Amino acid sequence: MPFTKDVKLKMSGSPVKTSDMLIGALLRVPAQAIHRRLINGLNAAGFEELRLPHMAVLQFPGPDGVRPGTLAERAGISKQAMNQLLGSLETLGYVVRSDAPNEGRARIIRFTKRGRAAYAKIHEILQDIEREWSAELGRRDFAQLKELLSRVWESPLTR
């Protein structure tokens, strides 16, 4: 059954109905809300230094054991921008950069104890969000949403 609730938004001086929105906005707006919720929850849990840009590093599947270039590619940002974020997180005590074993000058990222704790908190917050979304949408519709998004994730559409 299609979702029929229609919300009017104000964009460029004229109202826009959610039913008229394209897929990019329909995916972006919830993703941004999730990121804001994660940062607010992390800040409230004692990880006060974390900000929205740090989500580029902390997003699934996380940075542990990964090269900075791979993280940059995942996040869709330059290597330089990723290295700035990693430097910030390193200074704040969430990650360390170290030499990759048997890979010459290659570097890899490792969580510190504080970084692992923050990543575990992210998982807790995401579980809370899933429970709330399931309650709002209904268990069956939420399961269908996850199934459809999983199909998109596994398809050539995301490559």
N, C-alpha and C positions, 0 to 999 in steps of 0.2 A: 504494500500500500504506500503510495507516495506521501512524502511529508508535505502537508498542505499549509502549514503556518507560514504566513508571509509577513516579513518585517520590512518596513520602509526605512531606508537610510537616506541621509542627506549628503549628497556628493555634488560638488560643483554647482550648488544652488538649486538643483532639482532632485526630487525624491527618486530613490532607486529601490525597487523591490528585490528581496533576496531571490525570488524566483527568476529574476532577470540576470543575476550574477553569473559569471563564468567560473569554471572550475578552479582557476588560480586563486581567486578571492575566497571561494568557498573552502579551500584547503588552508590558505594563508591565515585567515582571521582566527580559526580555532588553534592553529599551530602557535601563533603569536600569543594567544590567551594562555596556552599551556606553558610557554616559556616564561611569561610574566608570573604565572602561578608558581612555577618552579623556583624562580629567583626570590619571590616573596617568601615562599616556604623555607628556602635555604637560609635567607637572611634572618628569619624568625627563629630558626633552629641554631643560630650561632655562627653561621657562615656569612657574616655581615659584609665581607669584602666582595663577594661575588656579584657580578652585574650581567645584564643581558648578553653583551658580546662574548662572555665566557662560555655561553651555551654552545658556541661553535666548536669548542674543544670538548665539552662535557657531554654532548649529545651522543645517543646510542650509535655505535657500541662502545663508546668511550675511548680514551687515548692510551690506555695502558698497553705497553709493548709495541706501540705504533710509531712510525717515523713522522716527523713534522710535515713532510710533503704529502703523505697520505692523508693526514688530518686536514690539510689545506684543501686538497682535492675533494674530500667528503663534504667540507663546509662551503665549497664554492668560493673560496677567497685565495688571495695570493699567498705564497710561501712567506713573504715578508710580513704580511698581516698576521698570519698564523704564528710566526715566531714572536711577534709583539705580544700576542695573547698568551703564548706559552711563557714568555719572560715574566709577564704579570702574574700568572698563576704560580710560577716558580718562586718569585719574590714573596708571594703571599703564603707559600708553603703547601701548595696543593699537588704539585708535580715536580719531578726532577728530570733533567735531560742527561742522558749518559751515552757512552759509546755503545754501539750495537756490537755484540760479540761476533768476531770473524767477518766483519763487513767493512773493514777499512775505516774511513772517516765518518761513516753513517752514524746518525744519532737516533735514539729511541726515547720515548716518553714513558715514565713510570709514575704511578700514583705514590704519593707519600701516605702516611697513616691518615692525615687530615683529608687528603684527596679521596681515599677509599671511603672514609666516613661520609663525605659530601656526596659521593656517587651513590652510596647506599641510601642516603636520605632522598636523593632524586627518585630512586626506585620506589620508596615509600610514598612519596607525593604522587607519583604517577599511578600507583595503585589506588590512592584516594580519588584521584581524578576519574579513573575508570569506573569506580563504584558510583560516583556522582553522575557521570554521564549515562551509565546504565540505568540508574534510577530515573533520570530525566527523560531518556528516550524509550525506556522499557528494555528489559533484558534481551528480548528477541531482536528488536531493531538495533540495539547496540552490538549484539553479536554479528548481525548482518553487516553493519558498518565496518567492523573489524575484519570480517571475511572479505568484503569487497576491497578494502584498502590493502589487505594481504595479497590479494590477487593482482592488484596494480603493482605492488612492491616487487612481486616475483615475475612480472611480465616484462617484455621489452620496452614498455611505455616509460619506465624510469631509467633507462640507460641512455 
